[in-house]
Amino acid sequence: MSAAAERQAVGRTRRPGVFAYWPNRITAIRFLGALALFGLLAWPELNQPAPPRTPLLVAFWLFVIVAATDVLDGWLARRGNHVTAFGRIADPFVDKVLVVGALVFLAVLPWSSGFLPAWVVVAVVAREFLVTGIRGYVESQGAQFPADRFGKLKMAVQCVAVGALLARLAFDWPTALVEPLELLIHVTVWTTLATTVGSGLTYVLKVRQLLSTQP
């Protein structure tokens, strides 16, 4: 076989790269968007009780876009049959980085910390470590460990809590809506805690039989 023919044969058998498909590209863009959000929240002007509205408005819409495109890359992956190992690992990783990172910032910034106790964020982080460890162990045994509906509900509630915290000062709310919005924030924060603990327990219950039979 000639050198040219060999190169053509290699080209035909070469696997496409990780970013050959749009779902993986969107996942990477979402990660960069999360980093941009954290950079914005770390801006010194936002570390005061009455921060300027414009950067908060940018942070709100950036969070909404990055969170919402999680649905888009999943839909594209299923539609085009482009579910890859990279996507299965990177997509939930980006979700966790986005939500947990935002919660960490909001737990310490002066205009949001009163609504989000730091220990609630500790519970969220602990749950993620627990579930990640369980998932890694179960899949190392050759079994599948996909996210369940409770876990997806937890993610949705966390996104609403973060979005509401950012929106509180990002928009010029009518006086009549300020109190209902703050009530919504309190409800979603405590619902975040409840769904975080609840989803963690459901994962533990799912694998208790497997764990009890292992040395």
N, C-alpha and C positions, 0 to 999 in steps of 0.2 A: 504494500500500500504506500502511495506517495505521501510526502509530508503534508501537502494540501488536503488530501483525502482524510488523513489522520486528524487534522485540525477541524475539518467539517464534522467528523464523527464525534469528536470530543465536544464540539459546540452543540450537537444534537442531544447528547446525553447529559450535558452539564445542567445541574439543577438551578432554578432561578434563585436569585439572592433574596435575603430576608425582606428587603424593601421593594421587591418586584410587585407586590400587591398593595392596593390602596388601604386595606384595613391596617396593615402593619405601619404604613406611612402615617396614617392618622393617629395611631397609638403613639408613635414617636413625636409627632407634633403636639399631641396632648401633654406628653411629658414636659416638653419645652414650655408649653403654656402654663403648666403647674409651677415650674421654676420661675417664670415671669411673674406669676401671681405672688409667690413668696418674696421675690425681690421688691415688689410694690408694697407689700405689707410690712416689709422691713424698713421702708423709707422713714427717716426720722420725723418727717412732718405728720405721719400717721400715729406716732407714739405720743399723743397728747389727748386730753379728755375731749376736746372739740376739734377733730381733724378737718382739713379742707374736704369739701364734698366731691370735687372732680376726681381725685385719685381713688376715692372710695367707689365712685360710679364706675370707673374703669375696672377696678378690682371685682366689682359685682358682676359685670357683664363678661369679664374674662373667666370668672369661675363658672358662670352659667354655660358659656360656650364649651369650655373644657369638659364639664360634667355631662352636658347633653350629647356631645359627640361620642361618648361611650356607647350610646345606643346605635349611632351611625356605623362605627367600625364593626360592631358585632353583627349588624344587619348585612353589611357588605360582605363580611367573611362567610356568613351562612348562604347568602344569595349566590356568591360566586364560587362556593365550595373552596374557599381559601383559608380554612381553619388550619393554622400552623402551630408548631411547638412554640415559636417565638410569641405568637399572639396569646396562646394559653397562659404563658408565664407573664408576659409584659403587660397585658391588658389589666388583670387584677392588681398587678404591682402599681401601675399608674393610678388606678382608682384609689388605692390605699395611700399612696404618696399625696395625692391631691387632697383627699378629705382629712386625713390625719394631720398633714402639714398645716392645712387651713385652721383646723381646730386648735393646734398648738399655738399658732399666732394669736387667734382670737381669745385664747385663755389668758394671755398676758397683756394684750393691748388695753389701755385704760378705758376705752369707750365700749369694750365688749366683755371684759373680764367679769363684770358684775353679773352677767347673764350665764356665764360658762365657767363653773368651778374647775380648777385644774385637775382635781381628782376624777372628774368625769372623763377628761381626756386620758388620764392614766388608765382608767377602766377600758376605754376604747383601744388604746395601744396594747394593753395586756391581752385583750380578746384577739387582736390580730396576730400577736405572737403565738398564742395558743392554737388558733385555727391553722396558721401556717405550719406550725410544727406537726400537728395532727395530719394535715393534708400530705406533707412530705413523707411522713411515716407510712400512711395508708398506701400512697402511690408507690412507695418503694417495695411494698408487698404485692404489687401487681394489680391493685384494685383502683377503681375510679373514685374520685372524691369531688364531685362538682358542687358549685354553690347551690343552696336550696332557696326556696321562696322567702324564708325567714331572713336569710342573709341578704337577699336582694331588697327586702323591705327595710332592713337596717341601713343599707346604703342610701336608699331613697330618703329616709327620714333624716339622716346625717346631712345630705345635700340641702334639704329644705332648711335645716337649722343653720347651716353656714350661710346660705343665701339670705335668710331673714336677718341674720346678724349684720351682714354687709349692707343690706337694703335699708336698715333702720336709719342710718345717717347718710346714705348715698342719695336718697330722694327727699324732696321737700314735702313731707306728708302733711295732709290737713290735720288739725289738732284732734278732730274726732277719731282719726284712724291710728294715732300714736299709741294709745293704750291697748287697742286690740292687737296691734302689731307686736307690742312687747309681750302681751299674753301669749301670742302665737310662738314667740321665741322661747318663752319659758316652757311651753307645752312640748315643743319639738326637742328642746335640750333634754328634758326628762324622758321623753319618748325615745330619744337616741340612747340614753342610758339603759332603758328597759329592753329595747330591741337588741342592743349590744350584748347585754348579759344573757338574754333569752336565746339569741342565735348561737352564742358560744356554748350554752348548755345543750342545745339540740345537736350540735356537732359532737360534743362529748358523748351524749347518749347514743348517737349513731354508731360510734366506734367502740363502745365499752366492751362489747362482746369480743371484738377482735383484739383489743388491748388486754383483756383478761386471760386470753389463751396464749399470750406471748410471754416468754420468760423475762 
